[in-house]
Each structure stands twice: as C-alpha cells, then as structure tokens.
Amino acid sequence: MQRSEGYAILASVLLMLAPISSARASHGSVTVHVPGYTYSPFVTTSVFGVADLELDPAGNLYLCESGNIQRVTPEAAISPWSTATASDIVFTSTGAAYGAGRAHCHCIVSISSSGAHSPLHSDAFEWTYVTLGIDGTLYASVWAGSGQGLYAIDRVTGTPTVLVNGGPELGGSGIYSNMVVGVDGKLYTGGGGGTGGWAVFRLDGTQFTAVGTAPHSGGALAQDNEGILYVAGGFEGPTGSFFHEVWMIDLGTGLSTLLASGPHLTTGIAYDRARDRLYVGLSYGEVYIITKTGAVPTRRATWGEVKQQFR
C-alpha cells in the first residue's frame, strides 16, 4: 500500500475516532454517479464530534458524539438524547442501546430508550465499535493497540469473550472500522491498512474473509434491503483538501461501484430499510440523504448465488 493511501485511510478513520474542533466548512456539491439514486440535503447541525450515525427501530437517526448524542426524527427535528460516553452505538428492538466509549472511557455502556446510561464493562482496551447479531449477540471490537480484536460481550455481566485475535486481515494485521450485521445474518466489518488496502470483511466462524474492496478508505458501513453494502470513506486531494466517497459493494459479484462523492470527510452512514434512504454524515455537521428512485444498474446476484456464497 502506498504512503498516500495509508494517510487517506488514517485520516478517514481518525476522524471517526476523535472529536472535531475546526470551524464549519462551506457547503460543497455532492455528485451522485449511479442512475436510480438521488441526493437531497437533510439537516445541518452544530455537532462536530460525530463519530457514528445510527438508527433506532422507529427510524430516528442518532448523531453519536461522546457525551452528546443527538436524535433526529425522519422529519429532521433535532433534540438531545443521551450524555453517555459512547462514540458508536447499536440499538436493540426495544429502543435500548449499547455503546463503545473508545479512549474516552475504555468501556462498553448500556443505554436505555430514554437515554439514561450505565457502565456495562471497562478495562484498559479501546473499545471502538459495537453491533448486534440477529441472535442477540453483542459484538464489540478494539480497533487497534492493546487487546485488538473482535469480542462477544455478555449483555448481563459485561464479560468479553474474544472471537478473533488481532486485526481483520490475514495474520491479524490491519485495523477495524465500523461493523454491521447483514440481512444474511453475517457480521461485516470494514478494515485494512495492514498488509493490504482497504476492504470489507465477513466473519466466517472465527476468521474474516474479504468480500469486497473500498478504494481510498472505508470508515463507515451500512446495508440495504437487497444486501448491497454501502461503504463511506475519504481521502486527501492534491491541494490538501479532503473529500468523501460512498461506494456500493455487490456481495454477489464483489463489484465495487462509486455511488456518490463530494467535499469533506464522512462521520458515518446509516441505511433506513423502511424508508429506503441512505444517510451520510459529513465532518462539518451536515447529514444528507441518498434515495433510490428507480432501477439500479448494478448487477444483483441471484438468491441461489447468494446462498452458495454463504455456505
């Protein structure tokens, strides 16, 4: 991997790991590259430390800044929700949530539907990303450093059980980024920066399998109803300005297609499967929407092909 590509990966991931202190940048245009999708602005906020976008069962969007988690309704009404020390969260079917505190607290927290919170587990590790399996398993990853790996967290006692030692690449190299459990029940994570470039990995038993690539970098991950993965990341241009990209990965073919691009880095993405809309957060406080408006030309795998792939 070239040095410039490595800087791009770290720039995108570190944005999602640390608060943003710069002033709001001017709005720039977003280009949608795939027919059948359209762009529309959603909301602009003053929250600049956002590290994750997440949806609750009712379709409310959450902008996750540690200690200042904001809720945004589908109609774009913003209100404070929780002061939990969590930069990445995942919701249960009841509207409660779990969060990872990263370097702010080295902890996993439990959050009620009202936003009240309590510690579930803490130690010396930098717990970074969380997601829930369809069987209720709480997954948490330590992105890098001491204790790096993927864990299952007991939702009652908070006890972690290691599932994968080290990073997601072969030999345990690389770093982790955002995770999502797909419509197929499999866990997917972005990651890379070790022996290879940036990729999306699927958990198969106790090891990861690369299923697609995300040019430049991919710090955020979401999936739609059809199984298409959306990966958002960023890179530094030749003049020192930063840009973001949203890529589509077809798991049936492994094909990566550039969906949208524009100025500024991403802070997270989330897909509302009920409304068929993709939320994309940007580093100066804006969230925009990409909506499906028609047939998408990217080839879809047949159901038989998908079943064969995940056997």
PETA-V396837 format. One record per residue. N is the residue number from 0. RES is the residue in three letters. PHI is phi in radians with two decimals (none if undefined). Layout:
n,res,phi
N,RES,PHI
N,RES,PHI
This chain:
n,res,phi
0,MET,none
1,GLN,-1.26
2,ARG,-1.05
3,SER,-1.08
4,GLU,-1.19
5,GLY,-1.10
6,TYR,-1.09
7,ALA,-1.11
8,ILE,-1.07
9,LEU,-1.15
10,ALA,-1.09
11,SER,-1.19
12,VAL,-1.25
13,LEU,-1.13
14,LEU,-1.04
15,MET,-1.41
16,LEU,-1.77
17,ALA,-2.35
18,PRO,-1.09
19,ILE,-1.75
20,SER,-2.01
21,SER,-1.31
22,ALA,-1.24
23,ARG,-1.09
24,ALA,-1.53
25,SER,-1.26
26,HIS,-1.22
27,GLY,-2.16
28,SER,-1.38
29,VAL,-1.88
30,THR,-1.84
31,VAL,-1.71
32,HIS,-1.76
33,VAL,-1.97
34,PRO,-1.02
35,GLY,1.70
36,TYR,-2.18
37,THR,-2.31
38,TYR,-1.74
39,SER,-2.63
40,PRO,-1.17
41,PHE,-2.06
42,VAL,-2.72
43,THR,-2.08
44,THR,-2.13
45,SER,-1.78
46,VAL,-1.62
47,PHE,-1.87
48,GLY,-1.76
49,VAL,-1.12
50,ALA,-2.15
51,ASP,-2.83
52,LEU,-1.93
53,GLU,-2.53
54,LEU,-2.01
55,ASP,-1.61
56,PRO,-1.07
57,ALA,-1.52
58,GLY,1.59
59,ASN,-1.29
60,LEU,-1.72
61,TYR,-2.07
62,LEU,-1.73
63,CYS,-1.67
64,GLU,-1.96
65,SER,-0.96
66,GLY,1.47
67,ASN,-2.65
68,ILE,-1.58
69,GLN,-1.83
70,ARG,-1.82
71,VAL,-2.20
72,THR,-1.27
73,PRO,-1.04
74,GLU,-1.64
75,ALA,1.35
76,ALA,-1.51
77,ILE,-1.85
78,SER,-2.67
79,PRO,-1.19
80,TRP,-2.11
81,SER,-2.63
82,THR,-1.77
83,ALA,-1.05
84,THR,-1.40
85,ALA,-2.62
86,SER,-1.84
87,ASP,-2.52
88,ILE,-2.30
89,VAL,-2.52
90,PHE,-1.74
91,THR,-1.51
92,SER,-1.20
93,THR,-1.61
94,GLY,1.67
95,ALA,-1.32
96,ALA,-2.57
97,TYR,-2.19
98,GLY,-2.41
99,ALA,-1.90
100,GLY,-1.58
101,ARG,0.96
102,ALA,-1.25
103,HIS,-1.13
104,CYS,-2.56
105,HIS,0.89
106,CYS,-2.57
107,ILE,-1.96
108,VAL,-2.07
109,SER,-1.88
110,ILE,-2.22
111,SER,-1.35
112,SER,-1.11
113,SER,-1.46
114,GLY,1.77
115,ALA,-1.11
116,HIS,-2.46
117,SER,-2.65
118,PRO,-1.22
119,LEU,-1.87
120,HIS,-2.77
121,SER,-2.61
122,ASP,-2.83
123,ALA,-1.64
124,PHE,-1.52
125,GLU,-1.62
126,TRP,-1.15
127,THR,-2.10
128,TYR,-2.28
129,VAL,-2.35
130,THR,-2.77
131,LEU,-2.03
132,GLY,-1.35
133,ILE,-1.17
134,ASP,-1.59
135,GLY,1.59
136,THR,-1.13
137,LEU,-1.59
138,TYR,-1.69
139,ALA,-2.50
140,SER,-2.11
141,VAL,-1.81
142,TRP,-1.14
143,ALA,-2.88
144,GLY,1.38
145,SER,-1.04
146,GLY,1.33
147,GLN,-0.89
148,GLY,2.77
149,LEU,-1.90
150,TYR,-2.30
151,ALA,-1.79
152,ILE,-1.89
153,ASP,-1.13
154,ARG,-1.31
155,VAL,-1.74
156,THR,-1.65
157,GLY,1.42
158,THR,-1.21
159,PRO,-1.55
160,THR,-2.15
161,VAL,-1.23
162,LEU,-1.87
163,VAL,-2.40
164,ASN,-1.44
165,GLY,1.39
166,GLY,-1.38
167,PRO,-1.41
168,GLU,-1.43
169,LEU,-0.97
170,GLY,1.35
171,GLY,1.38
172,SER,-1.52
173,GLY,1.48
174,ILE,-2.08
175,TYR,-1.64
176,SER,-2.20
177,ASN,-0.97
178,MET,-2.08
179,VAL,-2.64
180,VAL,-1.68
181,GLY,-1.41
182,VAL,-1.14
183,ASP,-1.52
184,GLY,1.49
185,LYS,-1.54
186,LEU,-1.57
187,TYR,-2.12
188,THR,-2.43
189,GLY,-1.42
190,GLY,3.03
191,GLY,2.59
192,GLY,1.49
193,GLY,-1.70
194,THR,-1.52
195,GLY,-2.35
196,GLY,-1.46
197,TRP,-1.52
198,ALA,-2.62
199,VAL,-1.92
200,PHE,-2.08
201,ARG,-1.91
202,LEU,-1.39
203,ASP,-2.07
204,GLY,1.24
205,THR,-2.02
206,GLN,-2.50
207,PHE,-1.75
208,THR,-2.12
209,ALA,-1.20
210,VAL,-2.08
211,GLY,3.13
212,THR,-1.93
213,ALA,-2.22
214,PRO,-0.93
215,HIS,1.24
216,SER,-2.97
217,GLY,-2.57
218,GLY,-1.58
219,ALA,-2.38
220,LEU,-2.53
221,ALA,-2.67
222,GLN,-2.51
223,ASP,-1.66
224,ASN,-1.18
225,GLU,-1.56
226,GLY,1.59
227,ILE,-1.27
228,LEU,-1.55
229,TYR,-1.98
230,VAL,-2.17
231,ALA,-2.02
232,GLY,-2.71
233,GLY,-2.63
234,PHE,-2.72
235,GLU,-1.69
236,GLY,-1.37
237,PRO,-1.12
238,THR,-1.67
239,GLY,1.67
240,SER,-1.40
241,PHE,-1.82
242,PHE,-2.36
243,HIS,-2.10
244,GLU,-2.41
245,VAL,-2.10
246,TRP,-1.93
247,MET,-1.85
248,ILE,-2.08
249,ASP,-1.51
250,LEU,-1.20
251,GLY,-1.28
252,THR,-2.08
253,GLY,1.36
254,LEU,-1.31
255,SER,-1.81
256,THR,-2.25
257,LEU,-1.25
258,LEU,-1.62
259,ALA,-2.63
260,SER,-2.68
261,GLY,3.12
262,PRO,-1.30
263,HIS,1.38
264,LEU,-1.47
265,THR,-1.56
266,THR,-1.90
267,GLY,2.70
268,ILE,-2.39
269,ALA,-2.66
270,TYR,-1.92
271,ASP,-1.56
272,ARG,-1.24
273,ALA,-1.26
274,ARG,-1.81
275,ASP,0.97
276,ARG,-2.38
277,LEU,-1.85
278,TYR,-1.59
279,VAL,-2.22
280,GLY,-1.69
281,LEU,-2.06
282,SER,-1.26
283,TYR,-1.86
284,GLY,1.80
285,GLU,-1.61
286,VAL,-2.15
287,TYR,-2.10
288,ILE,-2.10
289,ILE,-1.96
290,THR,-2.07
291,LYS,-1.34
292,THR,-2.09
293,GLY,-3.02
294,ALA,-1.11
295,VAL,-1.78
296,PRO,-1.26
297,THR,-1.03
298,ARG,-1.11
299,ARG,-1.77
300,ALA,-1.24
301,THR,-1.26
302,TRP,-1.07
303,GLY,-1.10
304,GLU,-1.16
305,VAL,-1.11
306,LYS,-1.07
307,GLN,-1.14
308,GLN,-1.13
309,PHE,-1.68
310,ARG,-1.26
